[in-house]
Every structure is written in structure tokens, then in C-alpha cells.
Amino acid sequence: MKVALFTNEYPPNIYGGAGVHVDYLAKFLAQLVTVEVRTFGEQKDPEKNNPRAVGFSDWDQLGQEQLAFTKVLRTLAVNLAYNNQPLTADVVHCHTWYTFFAGFLAKILYGLPLVVTMHSLEPLRPWKEEQLGTGYLLSSWIEKNGVENADRIIAVSEEMKTDIIKAYQTPAEKITVIHNGIDLNQYHPVRDRSYLEQQGIDFPYLLFVGRISRQKGIIQLLEAMARLDQVHLVLCASSPDTPELEREVRAKVAGNPYLKWINEMVPKEQVIQLYSHAAAFICPSIYEPFGIINLEAMACKAPVIASRVGGIKEVVLDGETGFLVNPDDPEELAEKIRVILNNPELAARFKEAGRKRVEDHFSWETIANRTVELYTQVSRKPGLVASPH
């Protein structure tokens, strides 16, 4: 069987959880089937056979114009380009709205079954209008069209499945829940502190890792930190959604001497060091369909304090592997931080229980096998014959 994965993010161009997901999914699927990845931007290893990654650029006729909705127009241009190169596959599998129109075209033009994975939902991210302007109406339509025309939808959590049904009146039997996963051989506690030493981090610290986005609750976290006395936070955050939001974060960081902001994409090995030595990992998201970042932290034995939203509730067990708090509640977040910092025995229990939960429930081998089972189901629908590979 041959599978075409359509994605916006893929190494070396990853900035969010969906990109991390596709990176690992492609690697583990390639142990079972032949995989071609079509992605935005240049590729550093175009000669690799499985998974083979092909990069596409947008339409140069769009020029340098930077209207609010230009990003969506560029996305559509790449989606068209995906289909202007011969596509030989048994299934097309699209990730996020950024590639859903490409998958829709592939279904029509090449007669291929279409699988889409929902990593988030546009109707539940109204702050995107600040980022995309009227382009948000177009991104929402692209997502809706992809959902309606997909042969099967993968939801990354049970909560996401419920949201898809509500948002798009999708039949429940069309949706399969397959969680995100973690590479346990890569994500584990390390003793190495060389990156911390390089950054001048020689103090107990809380850790945030993520994009500068309202979705991630970064403002609420900074408001919680203002309520804490002499508590250090390492803010590993970049790729702001808007210049306005970056200025807002910068102003709040400047007002607190205990905040260290690493405003860059930090390589995986260095992030693992940050997880491994953190007093607690904080995930204050307002909206989070799954929250793969919490798996990474738990695998590295960092106690987790996370918002009680979306798929996070299926990852973090409140009082067992960490704490869950109400989203958009800086006061409760600050209180739970105090509890962990003042109870080292509790923090130690969270560390061990978190690692065990990840080991027991979120391996990529299991996820890849379940995904191939789904491919087999859609490729055997009447009128569709899977090619022997």
C-alpha cells in the first residue's frame, strides 16, 4: 500500500504540534507502508525513499502583497501545486485545514479515498480572525469542505470527536479517534544540563514550551506569574500569531525579572533538557484538541499543570500525573503552581506516574498500526482497489 500524506509542516519546517505529529507518523508508517509526504517549503532530504518528502512553494504571482488574507491565498496556491504533480497512492491523508483543499482535489482528480486528521477546529478558534482577517472565513470554508468530503475523519481525542459532530453535524461512525503519540526512545529524562548552562539557567524553574498564540494561554500564564513571589519561569516561545500579541508578551515579560524568554525555535535535544530539569511544566491552553506537548513533558518526568480542556483531559490525570485547572483562570493556575513547588514528594509522584502513563498508552507503534487499519478500510470500499505494495 502507498499513502500520500499532505501537510503544512514537516522537518525542517515545524512550528506546532501538528507538524510534530506528522513527522513521527510518517516515520512509523514507513515501517508498514510506502509513504510520500507533500509539504510546504523546501526539503533537506529529497532523495530519501521512505518516507519520501516533496516540498512545494506558493504562486509567485501573489508577489509580496501582505493583506491579512494573503496567507490563505498562498495556502490555496500550494494546494493546487500538490495536485499538479502525478500522484500515485492508494489513500490521501491530509492534516489540518492547510491541506484539506488539496485532498479534496486529489479525491476528484485522481479518484483517491480521502482521510483527514483534525488537529483543531476553525469554528473553535475565533482569535484566528485577528491573524487572518476575512481569510478566516475562507479557512473555515476549506475545513468544512474537507470534513464533508472525507471518506473518514481521524480525531486526536474523544473531545475532538464530540466537537466535530457538533460543529459540522458529522455522523459519528465517520469519525475514528486515534490519539497522538510519543517516541519514548527519544523523549526521556536526561542528566545533561549543557543547554541550561549556556542559557544561564541555574535556578529551579517552571517551563512553558509553545507558540506565541492566544490559543496557548500565554497571557494567562504571565498573569499567573505576576501573582507568584520570586518564582522563575522559562518561556520557550516563538512564532507569534501577530505582531500585536508579541508586543503584549514582550511588555509583560519586561515587567518581571524572574521570567526568562527564549524567543526562538529550540532544537529537540535542548527542549528535552528543559523538560528534564523543570520543577513543573505549564500548559495553560484556552483550546487544545490534544496537547502533544504534555506527552513530551510527562515522558521526561516533568510534573504537569495543564488546562482542563479538550484532549488534555485524556492525557493528564488530575491529582495522579499532574494538576488540571480551569482555562483562563490565572489565580487557580498560580495556586496549583504553589502546591507543586511546596510539595516535593507530590511532585516526585507526578513525575513517575506521568512517565508510566505515557509508556502504557501513547506509543507511536500502536498509532501507526491503527492508522494503517483505517487506510485498509477506506481503500477496500466498493469501486476502490488497493494496489499491491
N, C-alpha and C positions, 0 to 999 in steps of 0.2 A: 504493500500500500504506500502511496505517496501523498503527503499532506503539504498544502501551501499555507503557511502562517502569514497573515497580514498584520503588521504592527506599525505604530508610530515610532516607538522606542526599541532600540536594540543596541548592544555594545558596538562601538564605544559611546553611543548617544543615549544614555539613560538618565532620567531625572526623577522618576517616580516609581511607585510600587508595581504598576502595570508592566513597565519595562523590565523590572527585576523578575516578575512572573514569567514573561515570555522568554527571557534569557535562559532560565533554568528549565522551563517546559520544553524548549527546543532541544536542549542537551539530552534530557531524559527520554523524550520522544524518539530521538535519533537512535536510541538503543533498540527501538521496537519497529520503527517505520522509517521511510525516507522523508526528509524534511527540507523544504525550501522556505526561507524566510524572506519576505519582501518588506522593506522598511524604508523610512525616511532617511535621507542623508547618505554620506559616503560610508563605505565598508572597508575595514582594515584588513580583512582576510577573505577576499573574493574567490580565492582558489579552493577553499575548503569545500569538501563534497557533502558531508552530512553532519550537522545541518549546514546547508549552503545558504549564505545570506547575500541578497542583491539589494543595493541601495538605489533610491530614486530621488531626483531633485524636482523642485516645483517648476512651474512655467515661467520662463524668463520674461515673457511679455507682461507679467504683472509688475515688472520694474521694482522700484524702491518705494513705491507709494505705501504709506503706513496708516491707512484708515483703520478704524477699530476692527472692522470685519475682514481685513486683508488676510489674517491668519487662517480664517475659514476658507477663503478663496484659494490660498496656497495649498491647503489640505485637499480640496477638491481636485486641484491640478495634479497632485501626486497620486490620488486615487485613480484618475484617468490613466496616468502613466503606468500604473501597476498592470493594467489590462491591455496595454499596447505592446506587451512583450509576450510571446507564446506561453501559455500556462498549461502544463501537463500535470494534473493532480487528480486524485480521487475525491478529495474533500478540500474546501477552503475554510479556514478557521480565522476569524477576524477578532481583533482585540481593541476595544474602545471605539467610540464614535468616529475617531480619526480615520478608521479604515472601513467602516461599515458600508460606505457608498462603493468602495472598490469591491467588496464582497458581493454586494447587490449586482453590480455589473458583471462580475465573474459568473454568477449564477445564470444571468441572462445570456451572456455572450458565449460562455464555454459549457453551459449546461451542467454545472457542478453543484452538488449539495453544499449548503451554507450553514456553518456553525459560527455563532458569535458568543464571545465571553463578555459579560457585563462586569466591569471593574468599578463602575459608578453609574449614576443616572443623572442626565442633564436636568430633568424636572426637579430634582432634589438639590441642585447646585445653583440657586438663583444668583449667587455672587459672581457667576461667570459672565453675567451681563456687564459688570464693571470692567471685565477683561476684554470681552469680545464685542461689546455694543450690540447692534442689531444682528451681528453674526451669531449671537446666542440663539436667535430664532432659527437660523439655518442649521446650526449644530444639533439643536433639539429635533428638527425635522429629519436630519440624517440618521440620528439614533433611532427614532421612531420607525423610519422606513426599514432600517436594518433588522430591528426586532420583529416587525410584521412579516418580513420576507425570509427570515431564518428558518431552516428546517429544524434546528434545535438550538436552544439557548443554554449556556452554562452560567449559573450564578455562583459567585465565590463564597456565598454564605446563605443560610436559610433566611436570614433577614433580607438579603438582597432579592431572593426569590419572591418573598412577600411584596417587596417594593415594586418589582417588575410587574407582578399581577395587578397591583393597584394602579400603577402609572399607565400601563398600556393594555389593560384588560386581556392579558395573555393567558391562554389555557395553561393550567398548572402542569399538565402532562407534557407540555412542550419544553419545560424547564428542568434541567438536571443540576443539582448542587454538587460542585467539586471544589473543595477548599483550595486556597493557596498552600504552598509548602515551603520547606526549608532544606538546604543541603547541610546535614548535620556534620559531615566531614569537614566542611569549611567554617561553619558557624559554631564555635565552641569557645570556652574561656581560654584566654592566653595570659601568660605572665609578662610578656613583652610590654614595656612602657616607653619605648623609644619615641613614639609619636607624641605621647603626653609630655615627655621631657622637651621635645622640640617645640611644643606649643606653650611651654611654661606652666603646665597643669600639674602642680604638686600639692593639691589640696583635695579633700573629699568634695565630690560634685554630683549634681543632678545632670541628666543628659536629655536633650531633645535632638532628634535627627529627622529632617524632613524639609519639604519645600516651604518657601515663604508664601503661604496661602491662607486665606480666611478659613478654608475648609479644615486646616490642620490645627486651628485653635491657638495659633501662636500668640495672638494678642492677649487672650485669656490667660495663657501661661505667664506672660510678662506681668500681667496684673496680679497674679497669684504671688509671683516672686517679690513684688513690692510689699506684700504682707508678711514676708519672712525676714527674720533678722540674721544677717551675716551668713546666708546660705548661698553657696556657689552654684551657678548653672552654666554648663557648656552648651551653647546654642549652635548646633551644627546645621546651618540653614542657608540655602541659596535659592536661585531660580525664582525670584519674586514674580507673582502673578501680574502685578502692576507697579510702576514706579512710586505711586502714592502709598501703597502698602509697605514698600521697602523703606520709604521715608518715615512712616509711622513706627515701624520696628526700630529703625535707627535712633529715633528720638527717645524711645523707651529704654533701649539698651544704654544710651549715653547717660541716662539718669541713675543707673545702678552700677556701682563699682564691682559688684560681685558677679556680673554677667560677662562671660567670655563668648564672643561671637566669631565663629569660624565661617566666614561668608564665601564658601567655595564647595564644589563637589569633592568630597573626601574619598579617596580610594578605599575599597572594601576592607583591606587588611588593617588600615588605620581606624576605620569605623569599628571593627571587631575589638581593637584595643580599647576604644572609648566605651563600648558596651561592657567589656570585661571588668573594668575598674570603676564603673559608676555606682554611686550609692543607691541610685534608683533611675529608671528610665521613665520619662513622662510622655504620654501620648494624649494630648488634650483635645483631640479632633471634635469638630462640630458634626461632621458627617464622615463615616468611614465604612464602606461596604465590607471590608475585611480587616485591613491593617496588618500587612505582612511585616511591617517594622517591629511589631510586638513579638512575632515569632523570632526574629533575629535577636532581639534583646533577651528573650527568655532562653534561647539556645546558648547564649553567652553568660547565663546566670546573673542577669541584672533583674532586680525586683522591678515590677512594672506598676505604674499608676496610670490608668487609661480611662477614657470616657466610656460611659455606658451607652454606646450607640452601635448600630449596625452589627457587622460581623465580629467586632471586638469582643462582644459578649460570648461568642463561641470559641474564643481563643483564651482570654484571661478569665480565670475563675476567681470571683471576688472572695477575698479572705483566704484563698488557698495558694494561688500563684501570684497574687498581687491585689491591688485595690481597683475597683471600678467607682467612678464618680460621675455625677450628672454633668453633661456638657454645658459650657457657658456658665460655669459657677466657680469663679476664681477662689472664693472663700473656702468651699469644700475641698478644692484641689490643694490649697495651702495647708489645710488641716491634715489631710492624708499624708502629705509630704512630711509634716512634723511627726506623725505617728511612726513612719518608717525610719526616719533619722534618729528617733529617740528609742527605738526598739531593735537593737542589732540581732537579737535571737529571732524575731519575727522576720526580719529581712533575710536572714540565713535560710529560714524555712521556705520563703518565697523563691529564693534562688534555686534550691534543689527541686522543689515541686514544679517550677516553671520549666526547667530543663527536661524533667521526666515527661511532662505533658507534651512537649514538642516531639520528643522521641517516640512517644506512643501513638500520636495522632496525625502528624503532618509531614510525613516523608514524601519526597518527590517521586520515588519509585511507585508508590501506590497511586499518586495523582496521575502519572503518565499512563499507567495501565488502565485506569478508569476512563481516561480521555480517549485512548485507542478503542476501547469497547464502544464508546459513543460514536466514534468515527465509523466503526464497522456497522453499527445500526443504521446510520443515515445512508451509507454507501450501498446498502442492500435494499433500499426502498424500491418499490416497483418501478421498472424503467431505468434503474441505475445499476451498473455492474462494476464492481471493484476490479481494478487492474491488478494482475499478479505481480507483486514486487517482493 
